[in-house]
Structures are given as structure tokens and as C-alpha cells.
Amino acid sequence: MAINLKNLQSKTVSEATADSKNSYIYVLNIATNIGSKVLLNDVIKEQAPIIKGRGASIFKSMETLKMNLRSITSSSTFLNIRQLDNTIDFTIKPTFLDLSVCNNNTSGFLTTVDLTTNVGTTILPVANGGTGVSTLTDGGILLGSGTGEITAMDALAAGTIIYGDGTTDPSTLGIGTAGQVLTVNSGATAPEWAAATNVWNGTATSDLNMANYDINLGTGWLSGDGTHEGININSAGKVFMGAGTPTAFFDDDVNIMSETTIFTAPGGGNCGIRAQTPASAAGYHFDVSASSASASNTAGGNLTLYSGGGNGTGAGGTTVIKAGVGGGSGATGDIQLWGKVGSVSIPTLVVEGNTSRVSIQSGAATSVTPDAALEINQQSTTAGIPCLTLDQDDIDYAFLKLDGSAGDGTGYNLDTEPAADTSASTVAAPHSAAWTMVGMVKILVGSDVRYLPYYSKVS
């Protein structure tokens, strides 16, 4: 249809757009000479960005026969916009993409990861944080292999432990036997099992309960400060006790090295040393002896018994030796002091327990049973010595004092002159008349009764 330009009404762009729904723009295709009309409202309409994936129209407005378009820019560092011929290219710079600022609830960046497509292989490689393998040994400990795939040890047997050498894969050590402990080998390169000896060093904080088991000290000591002193026990069970780092000796079952050994009784009671009472047997002997000499031509040690000394006006203690009292009708034991002539032991002094009689004897190993309150018995037939010697260095005093009870005769009952003897009491010649016989002492010579006269000096 032909358009008569003379009949067109003149309007401004603002006036034309005011009624854009009813106004048209006429255009002519000069190639075909065909005219067309375009509704003005379709040209100037803006699109609201309300649909995901679509944007607003780049048309902004028309002013004074000019079409104003919006410019396209990006305020983000990771969005790049450029014009390619008749198109606008939008690209994202991956190096500037920060997913931490994205809202995953709306962006949908993370849903699921398909390792066959997102990673490119079916197994996540070690370089990407994976294991590099499709299966792992059930129960095996995983070992790193640098950039290579993770390897797994075999499942460990019960009680097995693993240890390393600082360079290669760790090794294993099977469980030991009952009672063993874990120690370090001689080269200090690996652990090993060993017998449970010397397994603890430290300070105890409570009592040590051995639960009826023994302590094997070996050659060690029970000591107060860790030095070789105190108590030492040898392999035969013999005990040594001593102070000052002594050299232990085991001559007898119990051996003591000490200048003085002190016994005390709790509560101020008496102290004592005695042999154990057997369960059902004769009593044990109890020996106390000084040591014998070991060097040539040297004397044996002395044995001395001391009573306690008094304090101030207090008396000293009495040394008492008591014989054992018999049980029931049994006899009381004797007290004996033995000497020795050559290799022969001789009971020199015997105190008979039942009668309290004393015998002093020499010359034979036979113990004499005394038949008097005091018997002096020289048993050797070749000894050539008297039974009794009285040595008085005070020439003005008597050699012997005899005390007795008053009785028949003159003076003490030592005056045993026969009552029928009426002879003169003057000593007969050749003795001097200056002596006057006072009485006689009755003696036995063998089984015969004899008398010894005794005199007073006539002044």
C-alpha cells in the first residue's frame, strides 16, 4: 500500500511512545519494494529478568529519534565480556572462580560426583587425594607409597605388633610366649621378646606384694642406698649381712660382718637368741664360736661374754649360764667347760645339773661325775702334778680358811678327834712345844678314814 507522506501527522518520539500500543513504525524493503509496519510497543518494551537463564532487554529508551541501548559490563573479576562480530561473548575466568562466595542452594554447583566422568577414570589417583587402587586387604594396615598407589599389609595375626626402621615399610613381630616381656635387641634396631627379668626400675608408691612368689636377686644386694652392702644371698640360699661395701662370704648358713651386732626388744623387754624348737625331735644344738686362725702360726680368736655395765650407782649385770631343766622325770643338764691337750678335748670343769656338784679334772677326756660338792680329779697317771696348789703371797695370812658349824669336839666340827682319845694335846717330838694341837680334820684315803691334825701356835 502506498503511504502519502503529505498526510502524515507530525509527532515527537515522546508523543508517539505515549500511545505505543496503537502506533506503528513503517519500514520499506528497498530490494522488494515492500513496506511493513512494526508495532512501536514491541520495539520499546523492556523484558524483566525474572526467568533463570534469561536477561533483560538491552533496549532502554528512544529519545529524539535515537534508540538508547544499555551497555553490558561486568563488575566481577571472573566474568569476561567481549564482542565477536554480531554477537556478545560471555566467558568465566577459571582462575578467579571462588565457589566459597557462591550459594550452593541456588547455584547447584555440588550435587553428586561421578568418578567415571568428573575425574576421568574409575579410580581416584593418589595425586587427586585417592588411594589409586580398587580394593584393599580386609583388616590390613595401609601404607603410603609416595606418588604410587596405597598398599595394604596382610591382616595381622593375634598379638602381632608392627615396628619401623625409619626407611622402608614396617616389619612385624609375632606375639611372644607366656611370661615374656618386650625388650630391645643388642643392636638397638628392633624389639624382641625376652624372659621377664629386671623388668622394672622406679620408685614404688605402695607395698610390694609378691603374691607368694620369690625374688631372684642373682648376685645383687638388698641395700638401703643401692650400693653393694646390706644383705646378699648366694645360689645355695646362704645369707650374708654387712655394712660398708664388704666382701660377702658364705662359710655358714648366716654370715655377718660387723664390729658390733645389737639386738633390741620392742617395749623394753629382754633380748634373746635361741635355736628354733623342732616340730617333733630332740632340741637343736646352738654353737657360738670365734673364728679359727688361717695364717700360719697365728692364734685363734677369743670368745668373750660381757654383761651390761651399770650407770651411776647402778650395779653391773651378772653373767649367768644356766643348764637346761629336764622335762618331767628327765635330769637337768650339766654345765661344762672344755679344754684341749693336743688333739684331745677334755671336760675341765663340770657342774652337774641334778646335784649342783662341781668337778675340776684334767688328764683324760672322760667326764668325772663329782661325788662331793667340789671334786678335783687329776686323771693322768704320769702327769706328775698335784691336784691342788694353794699359793699365798701374804706370809702373815692363812693358806686355807675352813668354816663350819658348831658341834662335838673343840672348836668347829672340823675338830673330829675321836672322843676316846685322851692323850696329851701337846705335839710330840720332834715338833716344838710352841705348837698346841687344837683338833683334827677327818679325811678319806680311798675308803679308809684318816685324820689331819691342826694346831694353834703357843704365844
C-alpha positions in Angstrom: 0.0 0.0 0.0 1.2 3.4 -0.8 1.9 5.9 2.0 1.1 9.5 1.4 3.8 11.3 3.4 2.0 14.6 3.0 -0.9 13.3 5.0 1.3 12.0 8.0 0.8 13.8 11.2 3.9 15.1 12.8 4.6 13.8 16.3 7.6 13.7 18.6 9.1 10.4 19.8 7.7 11.0 23.2 4.2 11.7 21.8 4.4 8.6 19.7 5.6 6.3 22.5 2.8 7.6 24.7 0.4 5.5 22.7 2.9 2.8 21.7 0.3 0.1 21.7 -1.6 1.7 18.9 1.3 3.3 17.0 3.3 1.7 14.2 6.6 2.3 12.5 6.6 1.9 8.8 9.6 0.4 7.1 10.4 -0.3 3.4 12.5 -3.2 2.0 14.1 -1.5 -1.0 15.1 -4.8 -2.5 11.5 -6.0 -2.8 9.9 -2.6 -2.6 7.6 -4.0 0.0 6.6 -1.9 3.1 5.9 -3.2 6.5 4.6 -1.8 9.8 6.0 -2.7 13.3 4.1 -2.0 16.4 6.0 0.6 18.4 5.3 -1.1 21.7 7.2 -4.2 20.6 10.3 -2.1 19.9 10.5 -0.2 23.1 9.3 -2.9 25.6 11.8 -4.0 28.3 12.0 -7.6 29.5 12.1 -8.2 33.3 14.9 -10.5 34.4 12.6 -12.9 36.2 13.4 -16.2 34.5 16.6 -18.1 35.3 18.9 -18.2 32.3 17.4 -15.1 30.6 18.3 -11.4 31.0 16.6 -8.1 30.4 16.3 -6.3 27.1 19.3 -4.2 26.1 16.9 -1.6 24.8 16.5 1.3 27.2 14.5 4.2 25.5 14.1 6.3 22.4 14.8 10.0 22.7 14.7 12.5 19.8 14.7 9.8 17.1 17.6 7.9 18.8 17.4 4.4 20.2 19.3 4.2 23.5 20.7 0.7 24.4 22.1 -0.4 27.8 25.9 -1.1 27.9 27.0 -4.6 29.0 29.7 -4.7 31.6 30.8 -6.9 34.5 31.8 -5.9 38.0 33.2 -9.5 38.7 36.8 -10.4 38.3 36.0 -13.8 37.0 33.4 -12.8 34.2 34.8 -11.7 30.9 32.6 -10.0 28.2 33.7 -9.4 24.6 32.1 -8.6 21.2 32.6 -11.1 18.4 31.3 -9.8 15.0 27.5 -9.6 15.6 27.5 -11.5 18.9 28.5 -10.7 22.5 30.6 -13.5 24.2 30.4 -14.1 27.9 33.2 -16.3 29.5 34.2 -17.1 33.0 37.9 -16.9 34.1 38.5 -20.2 36.0 41.5 -18.8 37.9 39.2 -16.2 39.5 36.3 -18.6 40.3 35.7 -18.7 44.1 33.0 -21.2 45.0 33.1 -20.1 48.6 31.2 -16.9 47.7 28.5 -18.9 45.9 25.2 -20.1 47.4 25.0 -23.8 46.6 21.3 -23.8 47.5 20.6 -21.7 44.3 23.7 -22.3 42.2 23.6 -26.1 42.3 27.4 -26.4 42.0 27.5 -29.6 44.2 25.2 -32.5 43.8 27.0 -35.8 43.2 30.4 -36.6 41.8 30.7 -39.4 39.2 34.3 -40.5 39.2 33.9 -42.1 35.8 33.1 -38.7 34.2 34.2 -36.0 36.6 37.6 -37.5 37.3 38.1 -39.2 34.1 38.9 -42.7 35.4 37.2 -45.3 37.6 39.8 -45.0 40.4 40.7 -41.7 42.1 44.5 -41.3 41.8 46.8 -40.5 44.7 47.6 -37.1 43.2 43.9 -36.2 43.5 43.6 -37.5 47.0 42.6 -41.0 46.2 44.1 -44.4 47.0 44.9 -45.4 43.4 43.5 -48.9 43.9 40.1 -50.5 43.6 40.4 -52.9 46.5 42.2 -53.1 49.9 43.1 -56.1 52.0 40.5 -56.7 54.6 41.9 -55.8 58.1 45.3 -54.8 56.6 47.1 -51.6 57.7 47.5 -49.1 54.8 51.0 -48.0 53.8 51.9 -44.9 51.8 54.0 -45.3 48.7 54.9 -41.8 47.7 53.1 -40.9 44.5 52.3 -44.5 43.9 49.1 -46.3 45.0 48.4 -47.1 48.6 49.4 -50.6 49.6 47.9 -52.7 52.4 49.7 -55.2 54.7 48.2 -58.6 55.3 45.8 -58.9 58.2 48.0 -59.3 61.4 47.9 -62.5 63.4 46.6 -62.2 67.0 49.0 -60.3 69.3 51.3 -59.2 66.4 52.9 -55.8 66.6 54.5 -53.7 63.9 57.7 -51.6 64.1 59.6 -49.4 61.7 63.2 -48.8 60.8 62.8 -45.2 59.6 63.3 -46.0 55.9 61.4 -49.0 54.5 58.0 -50.5 55.1 57.4 -51.5 58.7 58.1 -55.1 59.8 56.0 -57.3 62.1 56.8 -59.2 65.3 54.7 -62.1 66.4 53.4 -62.5 70.0 55.9 -64.0 72.5 55.4 -66.8 74.9 53.8 -66.6 78.4 55.7 -64.6 80.9 58.0 -62.8 78.3 58.4 -59.1 78.1 59.1 -56.8 75.1 62.8 -55.6 75.1 65.2 -54.1 72.6 67.8 -56.3 70.8 71.5 -56.0 71.3 71.9 -53.7 68.2 69.1 -51.4 69.4 67.4 -51.8 66.0 64.3 -53.8 66.7 62.1 -55.0 69.5 62.2 -58.6 70.7 60.7 -60.9 73.3 62.8 -61.9 76.3 62.4 -63.6 79.7 60.8 -61.3 82.3 63.9 -60.3 84.4 64.8 -56.9 85.6 61.6 -55.5 84.0 61.0 -52.6 86.4 63.0 -49.7 87.6 61.5 -47.0 89.5 60.2 -45.8 92.9 57.4 -47.7 94.5 54.4 -45.8 95.8 52.9 -48.7 97.7 53.8 -52.0 99.3 55.3 -54.7 97.1 53.0 -57.8 97.1 54.8 -60.8 95.6 51.7 -62.9 95.8 53.7 -65.8 97.3 56.3 -65.7 94.5 60.1 -65.3 95.1 62.6 -62.6 94.3 65.7 -63.7 92.4 68.5 -61.2 93.3 71.2 -63.1 91.3 74.4 -61.5 92.6 72.6 -58.4 93.7 72.1 -57.0 97.2 69.2 -55.8 99.4 70.6 -52.3 100.1 69.4 -49.1 101.6 71.1 -46.9 99.1 71.7 -49.1 96.0 75.4 -49.9 96.9 76.8 -53.4 97.4 76.1 -53.6 101.1 73.3 -54.9 103.3 72.1 -58.4 102.6 73.4 -60.7 99.9 72.2 -64.3 99.3 74.1 -66.9 97.2 72.7 -69.5 95.0 72.7 -72.1 97.9 70.5 -69.8 99.9 73.2 -68.8 102.4 72.9 -65.3 103.7 75.5 -62.6 104.3 74.9 -59.3 106.2 77.3 -56.5 106.4 77.9 -52.7 106.0 80.4 -50.6 104.3 80.5 -52.4 100.9 82.0 -55.5 102.4 83.1 -58.6 100.5 80.4 -61.2 101.1 81.4 -64.6 102.4 79.3 -67.7 102.9 81.1 -70.0 105.3 77.9 -70.9 107.1 74.1 -70.5 106.5 74.1 -67.0 108.1 77.2 -64.8 107.9 77.6 -61.4 109.5 80.4 -58.9 109.1 80.1 -56.4 111.9 82.1 -54.8 114.7 79.0 -55.0 116.9 75.6 -56.6 116.4 72.9 -55.1 118.5 69.6 -56.8 119.4 66.7 -54.9 120.9 63.3 -55.9 122.2 60.3 -53.7 121.5 58.7 -52.3 124.6 61.8 -52.7 126.7 61.6 -56.5 127.1 64.5 -58.9 127.2 66.5 -59.8 124.0 67.4 -63.3 123.2 69.0 -65.6 120.6 68.0 -69.3 120.6 67.7 -72.2 118.3 64.4 -73.0 116.8 62.2 -75.5 118.6 61.7 -78.5 116.3 58.2 -79.7 115.4 58.9 -83.2 116.7 62.5 -84.1 117.5 65.3 -83.5 120.0 66.3 -79.9 120.5 68.8 -78.4 118.1 72.4 -77.7 119.3 73.3 -74.0 119.4 77.0 -73.2 118.9 78.8 -69.8 119.4 82.4 -69.8 118.3 85.1 -67.3 117.4 87.0 -67.9 114.2 90.0 -70.2 113.8 93.3 -68.9 112.6 94.0 -69.3 108.9 97.5 -67.8 108.6 100.5 -69.9 109.7 101.5 -69.6 113.4 98.7 -67.3 114.4 96.2 -67.6 117.3 92.5 -68.3 117.1 90.0 -65.6 118.0 88.9 -65.1 121.6 85.3 -65.7 122.7 84.2 -63.1 125.3 80.9 -62.8 127.1 80.1 -59.4 128.6 77.4 -58.4 131.0 76.0 -54.9 130.8 77.6 -52.1 132.7 75.7 -50.1 135.4 75.0 -46.4 135.2 75.8 -44.1 138.1 75.2 -46.1 141.3 73.6 -49.0 139.4 75.3 -52.4 139.6 76.7 -54.2 136.6 74.9 -57.1 135.1 75.6 -60.6 136.1 76.8 -63.2 133.7 74.6 -66.2 134.2 75.0 -69.6 132.5 72.0 -71.9 133.1 71.7 -75.6 132.3 68.6 -76.9 130.7 65.9 -78.1 133.1 64.7 -81.6 132.4 61.1 -82.3 131.4 59.1 -84.3 133.8 61.4 -87.0 135.3 64.3 -86.0 133.0 67.6 -84.9 134.5 68.8 -81.3 134.4 71.6 -80.8 132.0 75.2 -80.2 133.1 77.4 -77.1 132.5 80.8 -77.9 131.2 84.0 -76.0 130.3 86.3 -77.9 128.0 90.0 -77.6 127.4 92.2 -79.4 125.0 95.5 -81.2 125.2 96.9 -81.7 121.7 94.0 -83.0 119.7 92.2 -84.4 122.7 89.2 -82.4 124.1 88.9 -82.6 127.9 85.9 -81.6 130.0 87.9 -79.5 132.5 85.0 -78.1 134.6 81.7 -79.9 135.1 78.8 -78.6 137.1 76.4 -81.4 137.5 72.9 -80.1 136.9 70.9 -82.5 139.2 73.2 -82.3 142.3 74.9 -78.9 141.6 78.2 -80.7 142.4 81.3 -79.4 140.7 84.3 -81.4 139.4 87.6 -79.9 138.1 89.5 -82.5 136.2 92.5 -83.0 133.9 94.5 -85.7 132.2 91.7 -87.6 130.3 88.8 -87.0 128.0 86.4 -88.8 130.4 83.9 -86.6 132.3 84.0 -87.3 136.0 80.8 -87.3 138.0 81.6 -85.5 141.2 80.9 -87.3 144.4 81.5 -84.2 146.6 80.4 -80.6 146.5 83.8 -79.9 144.8 86.0 -82.6 143.3 89.4 -82.0 141.9 90.5 -85.0 139.9 93.8 -85.4 138.1 93.3 -88.5 136.0 96.6 -88.8 134.3 99.0 -91.4 136.0 102.0 -89.7 134.5 101.1 -86.0 134.9 103.4 -85.5 138.0 101.3 -82.6 139.3 99.3 -82.1 142.5 95.6 -82.0 142.5 95.5 -78.7 144.3 98.0 -75.9 144.9 97.5 -73.1 147.4 99.7 -70.1 146.7 99.6 -67.4 149.3 101.9 -64.5 148.9 100.9 -62.8 152.1 103.1 -64.6 154.6 101.2 -63.3 157.6 97.9 -64.8 156.4 96.5 -68.3 156.2 96.7 -70.6 153.2 93.3 -72.0 153.9 90.2 -70.9 155.8 87.8 -73.6 156.9 84.4 -72.6 158.2 81.9 -75.0 159.7 79.0 -75.3 162.2 79.5 -75.7 165.9 79.5 -79.4 167.0 81.1 -82.0 169.1 84.7 -81.5 170.0 86.7 -78.4 170.4 86.0 -75.6 168.1 84.3 -76.2 164.7 83.1 -79.6 163.6 86.3 -79.8 161.7 87.6 -81.0 165.1 86.9 -84.6 164.5 89.3 -86.1 167.1 87.9 -89.4 168.3 86.1 -88.8 171.6 88.0 -91.8 173.3 91.4 -90.2 172.6 92.7 -88.8 176.0 96.3 -88.4 175.1 98.0 -85.1 175.7 97.4 -82.5 173.1 101.0 -81.3 173.1 102.7 -82.1 169.9 105.2 -84.8 170.4 108.8 -84.5 169.5 110.5 -83.7 167.2 108.0 -80.9 166.9 108.4 -77.8 169.0 106.3 -77.4 172.1 105.3 -74.0 170.9 102.5 -75.6 168.9 99.5 -76.9 170.6 97.1 -79.3 168.7 93.6 -77.9 168.5 91.8 -80.6 166.6 91.8 -82.9 163.6 90.3 -82.9 160.1 88.6 -86.1 159.0 89.6 -87.2 155.5 89.1 -90.3 153.4 92.1 -92.0 151.8 90.4 -94.3 149.4 87.8 -95.9 151.6 89.8 -95.6 154.8 89.0 -92.9 157.3 92.0 -90.7 158.3 92.6 -87.5 160.2 94.7 -84.4 159.7 95.5 -82.6 162.9 95.6 -78.8 163.0 97.4 -76.6 165.6 97.5 -73.3 167.2 100.7 -71.5 168.0 101.6 -71.1 171.6 102.4 -67.4 172.1 
